[in-house]
Amino acid sequence: MVRVQKVTGMDLDRFQNEIKTRIDGIGTLPRRAERPSITRDELTIEALLVQVYGKTDIHALQQTSLRVKEALLADPRIAKIGTFGMLPREITISVNEKKLHSLGLGMEDISAAIRNNSLDYKTGFLKSRDGEISIKADQKAFETVEFRQILIKSRPDGSQVRLGDVAEVTDGFGENEYFARFQGEPSVGMMIYTSPKGHLLEVSRAAHKVLENIKPDLPAGIQADIWGESSEYMTARLTLLATNAFQGLAIVFVLLALFLNLRLAFWVAMGIPISICGALTLMGPQFLDHSLNDITTFGLIIVLGILVDDAVVVGESVFEERQHLADPVAGTLKGVTRVSTATIFGCATTVTAFFPLLLIDNDLARIFAGFSLVVITSLGVSLLESKLILPSHLTSVRLRQDPRKTPGMLPRTWGRLQSAARTVLSFACQRIYTPLLKLALDHRYTALAALTGLAVISMGMIYKGEIRTVFFPEVPGQFITVNLEMVKGSPLHLTRKNLDRLEAAAEAVNRGVMARTGQTRPPIAKIMSSLNNVHEVEIWAELQPETLRQIETLETLKLWREQTGVLEGVRKLTFSGSFDTGGGFALNLSVRDQDLLKPAETELIRALSKIRGLHDIHSDLAQGLPRIRLALKPLARNLGLSIADLAAQIGDAFGGLEVQRFLRRGSEVKVFLTYKQENRRYMGDLMAFMIRTPRGQWVPLPAVASIKTETAPGAVHRKNRRQTTTIRASIDKKLTRPSAVFEQIDSGILPELKRRYPGLELRGAGELEEIGEIKAGMIKALVFICLAIYALLAIPLKSYWQPFIIMSVIPFGFVGAAFGHRIMGYPLSILSFFGMLGVAGVVVNDSLVMITRFNDLMEEGIPLSQALVQAGTSRFRAVFLTTATTVSGLLPLMSETSEQAQYLIPAAISLAFGELVATPVTLILIPVLLYLGQRLRKKFPFFPKNSPCEKLAPVKENTKM
């Protein structure tokens, strides 16, 4: 098998066509080699497992499994199935060597007889004026009795020798000793896959329907069940996220109702479901064609707090204007108009922050592009709703009536709560924020230095490792998979022994956990083991639903690994219980001198085993099988033997010869011709083997061939035409991270290896390679984001320098996110970055609203300090409400203890803590920077003053800098 990996950006269809063209041009393949098939290793998702099992004979189990598989594939909703333990159907013709020799025949004679007496040939025709008649003279054998009757020799006395006289013909599964077990019983497993855009629920329903129809016709003793359904796991995760979303929405509504009018709060909060419904509609197959999965659903939760920002700003502005204007329409229009520019461009900047993530050309980045897409579509719908739908509803809201004077206990109680909440907010604004703002303006350099120091401290904590960082957190799954690969040449009984030991270790884990926790249900609910070939074992273990077990997925995996211990003859043993991001931790090792590749690989693996947090270390530099090499002696050529004769007779006798292949009752059957297995076991059988010369003589193999032993080369892996080995390992991200491990290798291990092995190269692969590609894409994206945000801010502000003031607050959102991860004990990851982008959008929106208000006040001729204080206090409630609603909407998710939600929490932490830090910084830093900027414009002639884009009133005070 040759595996070719494309570079990022290469079109997959073109890539496949170019490979096919190159392969079709190869003319030196072996004569009996099958034509190479080209398949695409595209991303698929395991939907569910169908298991056919029971204590019955192998023929009944295999035949029933084939029926089930055909029934499943007949449903158009099921496109791809992988099997475990399904054996290929074979007719095996085992020739008696002595009988064959006594007749003076060889394997090639038997092969020719089968081909001549069992064949398909083209049809002839008699065509006349009266019609057409077909003529067939061929005959095809399909059953063992038909093969036994094939004539192989006619004697001079007229007697005939048929195939059944010299060979045993069996219809079964060849010499396969491979199997699958489910819950300890013989079985055949079928994994049903779906594409990333496939419908898991539809696939699950289709599989259940097929099994319901076929179960009544199953033979006695055979059962068929469905297990390991990803749809159940996904439904539970989506339900969890939806529950958190509804809880967050309820909290947001209560907060808005406390600080605004109840009806006004209702219509403001209604913007969230309207926006989400609009986003889901746009994501449908008629438009953007994106599926609803945990990433997109998570995006809806993260955007929950951001969605209400525009509506809060509009609602708060309308609420304030309606307090002064009796006409509800006029008050609403004035309130909406006053903040329209700021909200439109604030939404545009948030969209701009997420849009470049859609352009990163990387397979893994495209998976997370759904997150950005749902945020962008939700914000777009929200903007339209807040400008077109919300104002019409706000005009009908009555604000004049004091709820404390409304008849009824409940309205009066709610009115008192609203009054108390507004009093507290007013106190915070007038007695805490206003004096603090004035103090900061009086000591502006001190305030600026203190805030800068806060940012430096957070960056230092990340650099020193006080705040852990990982590219992608571990995502626990519902399965634990175990892959075992033995050293080439290991006997089958040793592979089966190791398989039994792995199953026994799983049972020991179940007993130990049940005894320790007092639970009656084992953590590992179902287990399937598959012996794929002599050297490979695969185990799938489904865990109990999270609500029914007292131990986490990764803890179960750790106990299973410990119970297994060290197995004999193992080349590779891996345990996996989480989503393998970008191929996991991997290193590509190459050496100029290929003879040094194996010792360099061995030394590197030994060094890696000492690094804390690395498990299951292995490489793909496989050792080849032990091999016996035959070479013709000079005597053999005198007898007329050639290398081709020797190779054909040895290969056919000890490797088997496929003589036919046909379809029977819908399944492919291969016909193999071989010597009996008991004559192909030991070295003595080879030494006793007789070679037939072209003259019909039989001579012992040692007489015509020299024999020596060697090791066949293993798999060869090349990257850019240089032989390479890939070393992989499982990494415990709670203890370390891939980039930290690579840095440790680069500084501590690699220099010594390069000294010992000239020309050695070590490059990151798998997740490390993905990290590099995504980082490069993100750097470009961040540059684009900064330029685009600056342009979008410069338009409404009509200033070249005020956008820099707004953008200077964005890093403090990242500071809050970093401190939040430190407090909550979570590592920073790529999902944390998504939350940080959300913080950037909210901070820009709040800052833009404040600066727009400041500019309006300056145009009215209000002195600088007074304008700054008034702009801050007038926008205090709007900024507070946007932050409060965003943070409170995320509280249910942040407090979630479910294992399924743990990897989603970092983005919520980034958004919530980022706003908690960035909001007070915005309320202080923006006025301070505006003050300094205005003073600089007055003091330094080279500083931009009243440009064509700026029409600010001159500063009307003589305060010194």
N, C-alpha and C positions, 0 to 999 in steps of 0.2 A: 504494500500500500504506500502510495506517495501522497503526502499532505502538503498542499501549497497554500500559503497565507498571503492575501493581498495587502498592499499598503493602503493606508487611509486615503480616501478620495478616489480610489480606482473603482470604476463602474463594474459591478459584479457580473452582469451579463456579458460585457465585453471581455472581462477577465476569463470567464468560463469558455467563451468562444475561442480565444487565443490559445488556451490550454488544449482544447479539443483539436485545433488545427495542428498544433505541434505533435500531439500524440498520434493523430491520423497519419502523419508523415513518417512515423517510425516503421522501418521495414526489417528490423533485425530481431523481432520477438521470437521466442522459441516456437517450433512448429506446432506443438499441441497446446500452446497457451491460449486461453480464452481472450476474446477481444476486451480491452480495458473499458471499464464503465466509469463515467465521470459523474460525481454527485456533488451537490452544494451543501456544505455544512452550515445551514441557516439556523437562526435562533428559533428554537421551539420551546414550548412550555408543557411540562407534564400535567395532563388533565386528570387522569385517574388510572388505576390499575384494575384490570379484569383478571380474576384468578379462577382457573378451572382445576379442580383438585379432587383427590379421593384415593382410597386404597384399592386400586383395581389394576388390571394388566396394562402395560405400556401402550399397546395398540389401541385399546378402547380410549385411553386418556388422550393420546395424540390425535386420534380421529375426531373425537368430540371437540378438542381444542381447535382443530382446523375448521370445523363447522361453525364454532362460535366466532372465530376470527373472520370468516367469510361473511357471516351475518352482520358483524359490526362494520366491515368495510362496505357493505351494500348500502349503508345509510350515508347519504351525501354529506351529512354534517361531520362525519368522521373520515379524516383524510389520511392519517398516518398512524401506524401501529408498530411498536417494537416488541419483540417477543423474548421471553426467558424460558428456556427448557423445551422449546419446540424443536423437534429433531427433523432433519430432512429425510424424506422418504427415499429409500434405496432398494434396488434389487441387487443382491450380492451373489455373484457366481464364484464359488470357492472351488478351485480346480485341485484334483488330486495329482500331485506332481509325478508320482510313480506310474500311475495309469497313463498319464499324458506321455511320458517318456516311452512307455512300452508300445505306444501307437506311433512313435516317431513324430509326434506333433509338439509344437511349441505354443507359447501364449499368443503369438501373432497369428497362428493358424486358427485358434479358437476365436480370436477377435475378428478375423476375416470371415469365418463361417457365420458369426452372428450378424455382421454387417450385410452379408450376402443373402441371408434368409429372413432377416427382420428389417424391413426398410419401407420407406415411403418413396414413391417415384411419381413422375408426372403422368397425367392421365392422357390416354390416346382417344381419338374420336373417329367414328364412322359417320360421314356426312353425305347424305343423299337427298334426293328430291322429297322423300317421304318424311325426313326428319333427321335427328342427330342422336347417336348412341355413343356413350362413353365406354372406354376400354381400360380395365385395370388388371395388371398382372402382379402387383406387389402384394406383400403380406407383412403385417406388423405384429410383433409379439408384445403383449401388454401384461400378461399374467405369468406366474412361475411355471405353470403347466405348459404354456406355449413355448417358453424358453427351453424347458427340458426336452422338448421334441425336436429342437433344431438339429439338423444333420451335420455332423462334423467330419465323418469319414465313411467311405464305402469300401468294404474289403473285396478282394478278387472273387471270393466265394459268394458274393451277393449280399452278405450280411452288412448291416449298417450300425454305425456307432453314433449315438446321439449325445447331446450335451449332458443329459441327466445321467449317462453312464460313467462320466469321468468327473463330474462336478456336483456339488450341492448348490441348489438354487433356492435362496431364501428371500422372502419379501418382508422387509422390515425397515430398520434404521441403521443398517450397516454395522460398523464396529463402534458406534458412538457410545461412550459410557458417561455422557454428560446428562445433567438433570437439573430440575428446579424443585425446591421444597417450599411449601407454604404451611406454616404452623406445624411443621414436622411431617406433613403428608406429601406424597408425590404430586406434582402440579405442573401446570404451564401458565406462566404469567404473560399478560399482554398490557404494555404501557401505551395508552392512547395519548397522542400529542395534539396540540393545537398551536397555531401561529400566534405571535404577539398581539395581533388584532383579532384573533378568534374569540368566539363567545363560549366561555367556560361552562356557563349554565346550560346552553343549548347542547353542547357536547355531552355533558353529564346526563341530561334528560334523554338524549338519543341512546346512550349506552344502557341506561336503566330500562328503556322501552324494549331494546333488543333482547336483553336478558330475561325480561318478563315473558316475552314470547317464546323463548327457546328453553326456559327452565322445565316446563312440563314434559318435554321430549328428551330430557337428559337420561342416559342409562342409569340403572340402579348403582348406587355407590359413588356417583360422580356429582359434584356440586359446582356451581358457578356463582361467584360473588364479586361485588365491586368494593374496592377499598382505596384508601389513599386519595380521596377526591380533593383536588385543589379547589374546586368550586365551594366546598364547605369551608375550607380554610379561608378562601378569599371572601366569601360571604360574611364569615365571622369578623374578618378584619374590616371590611367595608361597614358592617353594622357598628363595630366599635367606633370607627371614625365618624359615622353619621350620628351616633349617639353623642359624641363629643361636640359635633357641630351644632346639634340642637340645644345642648346644654349651654354652649357658648352664646348662641343666638338669644336664648332666654336671659342670660346674664346681661348681655348688651342691651336688650330691651328694658330691663329693670333699671339699669344705670341711666339710660336716656330719659326714661319716665321720671326718675327722681330729679333730674336737673333741668328738664324741659317740660313742656306741657304733655300730658299723657297721650292725647290724640296725635300731637305733633311727633312725639317719640314713636308712636305706632307706625306712622307713615315713613319716618326716617328708617326705622328698623325693617320695614317691608322692602326697602331697597336691596337687602341681602338676598332673600329668596328669589326676588325678581331677577337679580343679576346672575344668581347661580342657575336658575332655570334657563335664562338666555344663553349662558355659557354651555350648558349641557346640550341645548339645541344646536348651537354652532359646532359642537364637537361631534355631532351625529354623522352618519355615513353620507348624508346628502351634502354636507359642507366640508368640514376638516377631517372627518373620518378618523377620530381617535377613540380608543376604548376607555371605558370607565374601569380603572384599576386602582391599586393602593397609592400609586404615585400621583395620578390625577385627582383622586379623592383627597389625598393629603394636601394637594395644591389648593383645593377648594376650602379646606379648613384654614390653611395659612392666610389665604386671601380674605377670610371671613372678617377679620379685624380691619383690614385695609379697605374693604368695600364700603364700610359705613363712614369712612373719613369724609368723602365728598358730601354725603348726605348730612353728616353732623355739621360740617362747616356751613352748608346751605341752610339747614334747619336752624342752627344757632343764630345765623345772620338774620334770617326771617323773623325768628323769635324776638331778637333785639329791636328790629325795625318796627315790628308790629306793636311793641310796647309804646311807641311814640306816634304811630299813625293809626287813625281810626278806620280808614278804608283798608280792608284786608287785601284787596287786589293790589293797591298801590304799595302797601307795606311789603307784601310778598315780592312784587317785582323789584322794589328797591333793594330788598335783602338779597335776592338772587343775583341781581346785577352787580352789587358791590363786591361779591366774591367770585364772580363768574370767571374772570381772567385767571385768578390764582388757582381755582379748582381745575379749570381745563388744562392749564399748563402743568399743574401739579400731577394730574393723572397722566399726562403725556410723558413726564419725566419718569414716573414709575414704570410705565410701559417700556420706555427706552432702557431702563435698567435691566429688564428681563428679556427683551427682544434678542440681544446678541447671543444668548445661550442657545437659541434655535439655530444658529449658524455654525456652531462648532461641529466640524466634520469628524465625528468619532462615533463608533458603534454604541459605546456605553453612554456617551453624552446624548445621543439621540433618544435613548430610553428616558432620560430625565427631561428631555425637551417637552414632554407632555406637561410637566410641572409648570414651565414657563408659559406654555400655550394656554393652559386653563386660567392662569393669573391674568394674562393679557386680555383674553376674551371676557373674563368676568369684569375687569376694570372698564373695558370699553362699553359693556352693557350698563354698568353702574353709572358711568358718566352720562350716558343718554338718559337714564332713569332720573338722575338727580337734576337734570336740566329741563326735561320735557314732562315727566310724569309727576315727580314730587311737588313742584310748585303748584300744580293744579289742585292737588289734595290739600296743600297747606293753606290755600285761600279759604277753604271751608272750615278750618279749625278756629274755634272761638277761644280767645286768650283772655278776655276781659274779666270773666267770672272768676272769683277767688274760690278755689276748691274747698277752702276751710269753712266757707259759708254755705256750701251746697248741702241740701237736706240729705240725711242719711249718715250712718256711722262710718261706713267704709269710705265714702268720698272725703269726709272730714278728716279721718285718720290719714288717708293718703295725702291730703292737702298739708297736714302738719309735717308729714315726712318730707314732702317736697320743699316746704318752707325751711325745715331744718337743714336739708342738703344744700339748698341755695345759700343759706346763711353761712354754713361751714365753708362753702366754696368762695363766697365773698370775703370771709375772714382770711382765708388762705391767700387770696389775691391782694387784699388791701393791707393786711397786717404782717404778712410773711414775705410774699413775693415782691411787692412794691418797695419796701425798705431794703430788701436784699438786692434788688436791681439798682437802686440808687447808690448803695454801698459799692457795688461792682463798678458802676460808672465812675464813682469817685476814686476807686483804686483799680483802675482798668488794667494796668500792667500786672498787678499782683493776681487779679482774677485770670488774666490770660496765661500767666506762668503756671498757676495752679492747675488749670484745665489741661494745658500742654503736658505737665508732669503726670497727670492721670493717664493720658494716652501713652506716654513713654513707659510707665510702669506696666501697663497691660501688654505692650509689645515685648517688654523684657521678660514677663512671665511666660509668654509663648516661646520666646527664644530659649529660655532656660529649662523648658519642659515642665514648668509648674502647671501649665494648661496643656493637656495632651492633645495631639492632633493625629487624625487618621484620615486617609483619603475617603474611605467608605466604612461605616460601622458594620459590625457583624449583624446579619439579619437572620435570626433563628427561624428554622423551618419546621414543618410537621414531620419530616423524615430525617433519619440518620442513615447515610449510605456508607458502606464499607467496601473498598476495592482492594483485593489481594492479587498480587502477581508474583508467581514463583520464579526462581532462577531457572533459566532454560535448561532442559534436560532433567528436571526434577521428576520423580515418578508420580504417577497419578495417585497412588495410595497416600503419599505425603500431602498432596494438595487436599485430598478429602479429609485427612486427619486435621489439617489446619482449619478447614471449614467447620468441622465438628467442634473444634475448640472455640472458634468465634461464636458459634451458636450457644455453646455452653456458657461462655462469658456473658452473653446477653441474658441468659436465664439467671445467672448469678447476680447480675445487676438488678433484675426484677425482684428476686428474693430478698436481696439486701435492702433495697429501698422500701419494699413493703414492710419488712420487719422493723426498719428504723422509723418510718412515718406512721405505721399502723393502718395504712391504706389497704383496701381489698382489691384494688385494681393495679396491675403492674404498670410502670411508666412506659414500657415498650408493649404496645397493644398487639401488633401483628408484625410478623417477620417473614420475609421471603428470601431464600438463599438460592443462588444460581451458579452452578459449575459450568462456565461457558466453554472452557477447553481444558486441556491438561494443566495449564499453568495459570488460569485466571478464574477468580471467584468474585462474585458481586452479591452484596446483601443489601436489601431495602428493609428498613424497620420503621413502621409508623408508630408515632407516639400517641398516648392518650390525649384527648382534647385538653387544652390548658386548664380548664375549670375542674378537671378530674384528677390532675396530678400535682404533686407537691414538690416537684423538682424540675428545674429548667432544662431546656434542650441541650445546651452546651455542657451542663453539669452531668447529664446522662451520658453524653458522648465521652466525657473525661473518665467517668467510672468504667465505661465499657472498654476504653483503651487500656486502663490500668488492669482490669480483670484479664484481658487477653494476654498481656505480658509479651515475651519475645517468642516468636514462632520460628521454626526451623525451615531453612531453605527459602526464605522470603526475600525477594528483590524490592518489592514495593508493597506497603500497607498504609492505606489512608482512611481516616474517619472524617466524614463531613456532615455537619448539621446546620449549615448556614449557606446563604447565597454566596457563590464564589465570584467575587467582583473581578471582571477583566482577566480571568484565568488564574487568580490567586497569586501568591508570592512565587516568583520564578526568576532564575538567572540563566543567561546564555553564556556558556564557557567554551572557548576555542583556544587551541595552541598551534603554533606554526608547525611543529613536528608532531604528526598525528600519533606516533607511538607514545608520546608523553601525555596524551589526552586522558587516558584511564588513570594513571597515577595522580595527575593534577585534580581530576574529579574526586578521587578518593580522599585526597588531602583536604580539599575544600569541604566536602561533606563532613569530615571529621571535625573541622573547625566550626562549621555551622551547628553541629550538635551541641556545642558548648554555649551557644547563645540562648539566653533565657527567652522563652516564649515561642520557640520553634519546635514543631513536632512533625512526624511523618515525613522526614527528609528522604528524598529519592531522586534518581536521575533517569533519563531515557537512554543512557548508554548501555544498551542491553548486551549481555554476553550471548554468543551464538550457541547453538546446539552442538554437542559432541558429534563428530562426523568421521565416517570411514571413507577414505579416498582410495579408489581403485585406479590402477594404471595398467595398460596392456604390456605384456612381456613380448620380447622379440618373437618367441615361439608362436604366439597367438596370430601374428601377421602371416606366418608361414601357413597357418591353418585357414587363412582367408578371413579372419575376424578383423573387424574395424572398431574404432572407438564408438561409432554409432550403434553397432551390434551389441557391444557390451553395455552401453548406457541404456538401450531400449530393453534388453532382457532383464537387467537388474532393476530398472525403474518399474517395469510392468509387474515383475514378480513380487517385489517388496513394497512398492508404493501403490499398486493397483492401477488399473487401466479403465478409464471411462469409455465404454463402447457405444452407449446410446443415452438419449435423454428424450423424454416424451411427457405429455400431459395426460393424466388419468383422473377422471372425475374432478377436474378443476385444479389439481395440484401437480407440481412437477415431480417426476420420478427419474432418478439417475440409475443407470445400470453399470455396475462395476465388476470387472473381471480381475481376480486375484488368486494367489495361492492361499491355502488354508492358513488361518491365523497361527495355529500351533506349529507351523513350519517357518514362521517368521519372527520368532521371539528372541533367539539367542545367537551369539557369535558362531556357535557350532552349526546352526542352520545355514548361515551364510557360507561357511567353509565347505559345507556339504553340497552346496548348490551346483547344479550342472549347467554348463553353457553349451548351447547348440551351435555348431559351426555351419557355414553355408552349405557344406557337403552332407549335412544331416547327422554328423557325429556328435556325441555328447562327451564333454570333457569337464573335469572338476574345475571350479573357479580358481583355486590356488595355482593350477597349472598354467593358466593363461593370463593371470592378473596378479600384480603385486598389491599388497594391502598395507596401508598405514593409517594411523589415527591422527585427527587434528580437531580443531574447534572451528566451526563455521562462523563467518562474520555475522554479528548481530545487525540490528537496525542501524541504518546510516542516516544521520540528520545533518543537512547542510543549510546554512544561511548565507546568502550572497556568495555561493559556491565555496564556502569554507566549512569543513566538517565541524559540527558544533554539538554539544550536549546541553540539554536543558535540565537544570536542577530545580526541583519544586519542594515546597514545604508548606505545612499548615501553620498559621501564625495566630497566636492568642493576642488579639488586639487590646485586651484589657491590660496586658503587660508591656507590649511594645507596638510599634507600627512599622510597616514595610520600609518606608524611607529611612527610619532610624536604623533598622537592621542593615540596609544597604550602605549607609554612612559608616556604620561600624565595620563592615566588611572592607569598604574602600580605604579606611584609614588604618585598620589593624591587621587585616588578613591579606589583602591584595598585594601590598608591597613585597612581602616575603614570597608569595607565590610567583610574582613576576621575576624575582631574583632567581628562583629555582627553576622556573620554566620559561625560557626565552620566547617572546612572541605571544605570551598569554594575553587574552582579552576577556574581560568579564563585563557583560552588559545586563541591565535590568530588562526583564521580560514580564509578560502577564500584567499584573496590576501595576507594577512599577512603570511599564511602558505606557499603560493607559494614563497613569498619573502625569507622565511627561507630556503626552499629547494633549490632555485636557488642560493642563496648566498653561501650555503654550497658547491654546485656544482662548483660555480665560484671560490671559494677559492682553491679547488683542481685543477681547470683548470689553475689558475694563477701560482700555484706552478709548475705544469707541463710545462707551457709556459716558465717560467724563466729557468728551468733546460734544456729544449730542446733548447731554444735560446742560452744559454751559450755553450752547446755542439756544436751547429751549427756554432757559431762564433769562437770557439777554433780551429776548424779544418782548416779553411783557414788562420787564423792569426798565427797558430802554437804557441800559447801563452796561459798561464793559467790566466794571469792578464789583458790582453787587453780586453777580453770580458766584464769584469766588468766595464771598462771605457765606453764602448758603452752602456751597460745596465743602467749606471748611468744617461744617458740623457733621458731615457724613461719617468721617472716621470715628466719631464718638459713639455712633451706633455700633460700630465694630468693637469698640472698647467695652460697651455694655454687654455685647454678646459674649466676649471673651470672659469677662467676670462672671456672667451668668453660667457659663459652662463650668467654671471653676467651683462656683457655689453648689451647683446641682450635681457635680461629679460626672459630667459627660465630656467626651472628647470632641474637639472641633472637627467637623467633617464637611464633605461637599454639600450635605443637606443643611448644615449650619450656614453655609454660604448663601443658600437660597433664602433663608430667613434674613440674612444681612442685607440682601438686595431689597427685601421688603421694607426693612428699617430705613434704607436710603430713600425709598420712595416716600415714606411717611414723613421723614425729617424734612425732605425738600418741600413737601406739600405744606407742612406747618410753617417752615421758614418763609416760604413764598407768600403765604397769607399775611404774616407779620410784616415783612418788608413792604408789601404792597400797601398795607395800612399806614406804615411809616411814611412812605412817599406821598400818599394822599395828604397826610397831616403837614408835611413839609411844604407841599404846594399851597396849603391854606395859610402859610406864614407862621406856623407855630414854632417857637424856639426849639433848638436841637434836643436838649435834655428832656424838655417837656414832651416833645414828639416821641422820643424813644420810650419814655415811661408810659405814655398814653397808648402807644402802639402795642406794647407788651401787655398792659392790663386789659385793653379792649379785646385782645386775642387770647387772653389767658384761658377763658372758659372753653373756647373752641379747641385749643391745643390740649387742654386737660381732658376733654371728652374724647378726642380722637385717641389719645394714649390710653385712657381708662377703658374704652370699649375694645381696643385692640388687645390689650393685656388680659382683660377679663374674659374675652372671647376665647383666649388660648388656655386659660386656667384649667378647664377640664382635661385637655390633652396633656398638659404639663404634669398634672397630678395622677395621670393614668399609670397603674401598676402592671397592666397586662404586658406580657412578654412580646406580644405582637406589635405593640405600639412603641417599644423602647427606641427603635432606630429612627422613628419619626419625630421624637421629642426634641432633638437638637435644633431643628429649624424653628420650632415653637419657642425654644429658649432664646435663640438669637433674636427673634422678632420681639418677644416680650421684654427681655432684659435690655436689649438694644434701645427700645423706646423708653424704658424706665430711666436710662442714663441720658439718652440723647434729648429727651424732652426738657428736663431742667437745664441742660447745657444749651439747648436752643433758646430758651427763654432768657438766659443770661448772656451767652456768647454772641448771639446775633446783635443785640443792642450795643455791646462793648465794641464789636468790630465795626458796626455802623458808625459809632462815635469816633473811633480812631480813623476810619476812612474819611469821614467828613472833615475832621481836623487836618488830615494829611492833604486833602484837596485844597484847603485854604493856605496851609503853610508852605507847601512845596510846589513851585510852578510847573515842574515836569509831571506832577501827578494829574491824571485826567480830571478835568473840571466839568463845566457844563458843555458836554459834547452834544452833537445834534440829536443824540438819543436820550439826553438827560435834560430835564427842566425842573431842577430842584431849587427851592428858595434859598437865598444866601443865609448863612448861619447868623443868628441874631443875638449872639452872646460872645463874651470875651474870655470864656473859660480857657485857661492855659492847658497845654498838653501835659 
